[in-house]
Amino acid sequence: MKNNIQIAILDDYQNVALTCADWSVLSEMAGITVYNDHQDQESAIVARLLPFQVICVMRERTPLSGSMLRQLPNLKLLVSTGPRNHSIDHETAAELGIIIKNTGYVSSGAPELTWALLLAAARHIPQETHNLRSGKWQSTIGKDLSSRTIGIIGLGNIGAKIAVYAQAFDMKILAWSPNLTEDTAQAAGALKVTKEQLFSESDFITIHVPLNASSRGLVSVTELNLMKPAAILINTSRGPIVNEAALINALTNNQIAGAVLDVFDVEPLDAGHPYTHLPNVIATPHIGYVTEDTYQVFYGDTVKAITEWISEN
């Protein structure tokens, strides 16, 4: 078996998987194929993956449904970067005897990007950079963060770090989530408020809850209608937490000042999507976790997981 193992590395957009870890121990006993492009059609994905015993997936870039797993009879091991991956049908994998292993994670990337994007929006950095290159000088007026109010939806690992950053910038911090307690909010230096208060009183609203049945569409027309006209919505969590149509309508009609987005309903984002040309949107291609340190952990742990699996079989 060891001489016939074929390993697929999916969605290596930057073509760095083989340079972020030492794959030499595996290359001596298995074939490694790296795919830099993204497939979104089930039939094409299945046809591509059919020969492989081991598949390495990057986060949720390529979902693997139960029907897809049933069409991959050679698949024995799935290695997914990060501690969890809800886009893989774990129940079907278990039924088929497919082993799923997860890697470690570096938690600093997402909150750091969130704060960088918040600052970029507050000081109109993308616009001013573009204007400078076009020969214009000082065409916008930025917002100070000091004394302004930030509303944090979700005070977990990432949300709590955002609260620390906000304290350093002397901001007033409001927080809400369905299960947030007074003690948790107080420990983070935040004031626990209702959902309605958070949306109506915040100058910046940032989302840090996981995507699940209860959080899907959590930000809808109702919540957007509560926001101040000068407020900015930031989503670096998952796209479907915000109702996309409602947000596009609010931005198109300048109902709110803007949105800062690193995540989308469908990824990669289509080139003609409204988010790519609305002037009050700052959008980045889901790069919250895309850092050197994180990738070294992702791919280093991937190599380790495959090596251990081979040694056990």
Secondary structure, 3 states (H helix, E strand, C coil): CHHHCEEEECCCCCCCHHHCCCCHHHHCCCEEEECCCCCCCHHHHHHHHCCCCEEEECCCCCCECHHHHHCCCCCCEEEECCCCCCCECHHHHHHHCCEEEECCCCCCHHHHHHHHHHHHHHCCHHHHHHHHHCCCCCCCCCCCCCCCEEEEECCCHHHHHHHHHHHHCCCEEEEECCCCCHHHHHHCCCEECCHHHHHHHCCEEEECCCCCCCCCCCECHHHHHHCCCCCEEEECCCHHHECHHHHHHHHHCCCCCEEEECCCCCCCCCCCCHHHCCCCEEECCCCCCCCHHHHHHHHHHHHHHHHHHHHHC
